[in-house]
Amino acid sequence: MRLTSCKLWWVMAIGLVAACSSQRVIPEALEPLVDRAVTFHEVVAAPDSYQGKIVVFGGEVLKAKRLKEGTQIELLQLPLDRGERPILDRQQSQGRFLVIQQEFLDPATIVEGTKMTIVGELSKSKVEHLDDVEYRYPVLIVKHLHVWPARSDDDARPRPRFSIGVGGGTGMG
């Protein structure tokens, strides 16, 4: 009986650790609304054709500013990995986009270089000056914004990982 209850506790502990370690980037309620067929490349080519679509884009913060209707964040688009995290290679970017958070976020707290994954509704594109040219930005109205903790290039490189575990047994054999 004691061995059975000990196994049960181990199973519960492992389940608890697994549940705590998996973090959802996209809230479960928004997942069915996301149109995964819409790519950033398509949106850049015809931004106003996709108004109202819910998409997931990621990128790196370039700057943020306060607007009357909320906070605007300019991001350099970066493809997302399997975990919905923006990749580190800026050379893979397909352009820039704007995110509108309809509540106040202090632009001083939105650090340049921060990686974000955004679930948002595509809105009317916006033309702004980028250096000496006019640039048409796709605009996302935030439904959910996930800010990623900073990581170094070493964290992103694939490498073998090892861990030490605790096991049980009878001690025979």
Contacts in CASP RR format, 6 or more apart in sequence:
PFRMAT RR
TARGET T0000
AUTHOR 0000-0000-0000
METHOD contacts of the structure
MODEL  1
MRLTSCKLWWVMAIGLVAACSSQRVIPEALEPLVDRAVTFHEVVAAPDSY
QGKIVVFGGEVLKAKRLKEGTQIELLQLPLDRGERPILDRQQSQGRFLVI
QQEFLDPATIVEGTKMTIVGELSKSKVEHLDDVEYRYPVLIVKHLHVWPA
RSDDDARPRPRFSIGVGGGTGMG
25 83 0 8 1.000
25 84 0 8 1.000
25 85 0 8 1.000
25 117 0 8 1.000
25 146 0 8 1.000
26 34 0 8 1.000
26 56 0 8 1.000
26 84 0 8 1.000
26 117 0 8 1.000
26 119 0 8 1.000
26 144 0 8 1.000
26 146 0 8 1.000
27 119 0 8 1.000
27 144 0 8 1.000
30 54 0 8 1.000
30 119 0 8 1.000
30 143 0 8 1.000
30 144 0 8 1.000
33 54 0 8 1.000
33 143 0 8 1.000
34 54 0 8 1.000
34 55 0 8 1.000
34 56 0 8 1.000
34 119 0 8 1.000
35 53 0 8 1.000
35 54 0 8 1.000
35 55 0 8 1.000
36 56 0 8 1.000
38 50 0 8 1.000
38 53 0 8 1.000
38 55 0 8 1.000
38 122 0 8 1.000
40 57 0 8 1.000
40 77 0 8 1.000
40 94 0 8 1.000
40 95 0 8 1.000
40 97 0 8 1.000
40 138 0 8 1.000
41 94 0 8 1.000
42 50 0 8 1.000
43 50 0 8 1.000
43 55 0 8 1.000
43 97 0 8 1.000
43 122 0 8 1.000
43 138 0 8 1.000
44 94 0 8 1.000
44 95 0 8 1.000
44 138 0 8 1.000
47 122 0 8 1.000
47 125 0 8 1.000
47 136 0 8 1.000
47 137 0 8 1.000
47 138 0 8 1.000
47 139 0 8 1.000
48 124 0 8 1.000
48 125 0 8 1.000
50 122 0 8 1.000
50 138 0 8 1.000
51 122 0 8 1.000
51 123 0 8 1.000
51 124 0 8 1.000
52 121 0 8 1.000
52 122 0 8 1.000
52 123 0 8 1.000
53 121 0 8 1.000
53 122 0 8 1.000
54 119 0 8 1.000
54 120 0 8 1.000
54 121 0 8 1.000
54 122 0 8 1.000
54 143 0 8 1.000
55 119 0 8 1.000
55 120 0 8 1.000
55 122 0 8 1.000
55 140 0 8 1.000
56 80 0 8 1.000
56 84 0 8 1.000
56 117 0 8 1.000
56 118 0 8 1.000
56 119 0 8 1.000
56 120 0 8 1.000
57 75 0 8 1.000
57 77 0 8 1.000
57 80 0 8 1.000
57 97 0 8 1.000
57 117 0 8 1.000
57 118 0 8 1.000
57 120 0 8 1.000
57 140 0 8 1.000
58 75 0 8 1.000
58 77 0 8 1.000
58 78 0 8 1.000
58 80 0 8 1.000
58 86 0 8 1.000
58 115 0 8 1.000
58 116 0 8 1.000
58 117 0 8 1.000
58 118 0 8 1.000
59 75 0 8 1.000
59 76 0 8 1.000
59 77 0 8 1.000
59 78 0 8 1.000
59 86 0 8 1.000
59 93 0 8 1.000
59 115 0 8 1.000
59 116 0 8 1.000
59 117 0 8 1.000
60 75 0 8 1.000
60 76 0 8 1.000
60 78 0 8 1.000
60 86 0 8 1.000
60 90 0 8 1.000
60 113 0 8 1.000
60 114 0 8 1.000
60 115 0 8 1.000
60 116 0 8 1.000
61 73 0 8 1.000
61 74 0 8 1.000
61 75 0 8 1.000
61 110 0 8 1.000
61 111 0 8 1.000
61 112 0 8 1.000
61 113 0 8 1.000
61 114 0 8 1.000
61 115 0 8 1.000
61 116 0 8 1.000
62 74 0 8 1.000
62 75 0 8 1.000
62 76 0 8 1.000
62 96 0 8 1.000
62 112 0 8 1.000
62 113 0 8 1.000
63 73 0 8 1.000
63 74 0 8 1.000
63 107 0 8 1.000
63 112 0 8 1.000
64 71 0 8 1.000
64 72 0 8 1.000
64 73 0 8 1.000
64 74 0 8 1.000
64 105 0 8 1.000
64 107 0 8 1.000
64 110 0 8 1.000
65 71 0 8 1.000
65 72 0 8 1.000
65 107 0 8 1.000
66 72 0 8 1.000
66 104 0 8 1.000
66 107 0 8 1.000
67 100 0 8 1.000
69 100 0 8 1.000
69 102 0 8 1.000
70 100 0 8 1.000
70 101 0 8 1.000
70 102 0 8 1.000
70 103 0 8 1.000
70 104 0 8 1.000
70 105 0 8 1.000
71 100 0 8 1.000
71 101 0 8 1.000
71 103 0 8 1.000
71 104 0 8 1.000
71 105 0 8 1.000
71 107 0 8 1.000
71 110 0 8 1.000
72 98 0 8 1.000
72 99 0 8 1.000
72 100 0 8 1.000
72 101 0 8 1.000
73 98 0 8 1.000
73 99 0 8 1.000
73 101 0 8 1.000
73 105 0 8 1.000
73 110 0 8 1.000
73 116 0 8 1.000
74 96 0 8 1.000
74 97 0 8 1.000
74 98 0 8 1.000
74 99 0 8 1.000
74 137 0 8 1.000
75 96 0 8 1.000
75 97 0 8 1.000
75 98 0 8 1.000
75 99 0 8 1.000
75 116 0 8 1.000
75 118 0 8 1.000
76 90 0 8 1.000
76 93 0 8 1.000
76 95 0 8 1.000
76 96 0 8 1.000
77 93 0 8 1.000
77 94 0 8 1.000
77 95 0 8 1.000
77 96 0 8 1.000
77 97 0 8 1.000
78 86 0 8 1.000
78 87 0 8 1.000
78 88 0 8 1.000
78 89 0 8 1.000
78 90 0 8 1.000
78 92 0 8 1.000
78 93 0 8 1.000
78 115 0 8 1.000
79 86 0 8 1.000
79 87 0 8 1.000
79 92 0 8 1.000
79 94 0 8 1.000
80 86 0 8 1.000
80 87 0 8 1.000
80 117 0 8 1.000
81 87 0 8 1.000
84 117 0 8 1.000
84 146 0 8 1.000
85 115 0 8 1.000
85 117 0 8 1.000
85 148 0 8 1.000
86 115 0 8 1.000
86 116 0 8 1.000
86 117 0 8 1.000
86 148 0 8 1.000
87 156 0 8 1.000
88 153 0 8 1.000
88 156 0 8 1.000
96 130 0 8 1.000
96 135 0 8 1.000
96 137 0 8 1.000
97 137 0 8 1.000
97 138 0 8 1.000
97 139 0 8 1.000
97 140 0 8 1.000
98 126 0 8 1.000
98 137 0 8 1.000
98 138 0 8 1.000
98 139 0 8 1.000
98 140 0 8 1.000
99 116 0 8 1.000
99 118 0 8 1.000
99 120 0 8 1.000
99 139 0 8 1.000
99 140 0 8 1.000
99 142 0 8 1.000
99 145 0 8 1.000
100 123 0 8 1.000
100 139 0 8 1.000
100 140 0 8 1.000
100 141 0 8 1.000
100 142 0 8 1.000
101 142 0 8 1.000
101 145 0 8 1.000
102 141 0 8 1.000
102 142 0 8 1.000
114 147 0 8 1.000
114 148 0 8 1.000
114 150 0 8 1.000
115 147 0 8 1.000
115 148 0 8 1.000
115 150 0 8 1.000
116 145 0 8 1.000
116 146 0 8 1.000
116 147 0 8 1.000
116 148 0 8 1.000
117 145 0 8 1.000
117 146 0 8 1.000
117 148 0 8 1.000
118 140 0 8 1.000
118 142 0 8 1.000
118 144 0 8 1.000
118 145 0 8 1.000
118 146 0 8 1.000
119 142 0 8 1.000
119 143 0 8 1.000
119 144 0 8 1.000
119 145 0 8 1.000
120 140 0 8 1.000
120 141 0 8 1.000
120 142 0 8 1.000
120 143 0 8 1.000
120 144 0 8 1.000
121 140 0 8 1.000
121 141 0 8 1.000
121 143 0 8 1.000
122 138 0 8 1.000
122 139 0 8 1.000
122 140 0 8 1.000
122 141 0 8 1.000
123 139 0 8 1.000
123 140 0 8 1.000
123 141 0 8 1.000
124 139 0 8 1.000
125 136 0 8 1.000
125 137 0 8 1.000
125 138 0 8 1.000
125 139 0 8 1.000
126 136 0 8 1.000
126 137 0 8 1.000
126 139 0 8 1.000
127 134 0 8 1.000
127 135 0 8 1.000
127 136 0 8 1.000
127 137 0 8 1.000
128 134 0 8 1.000
128 135 0 8 1.000
128 137 0 8 1.000
129 135 0 8 1.000
END
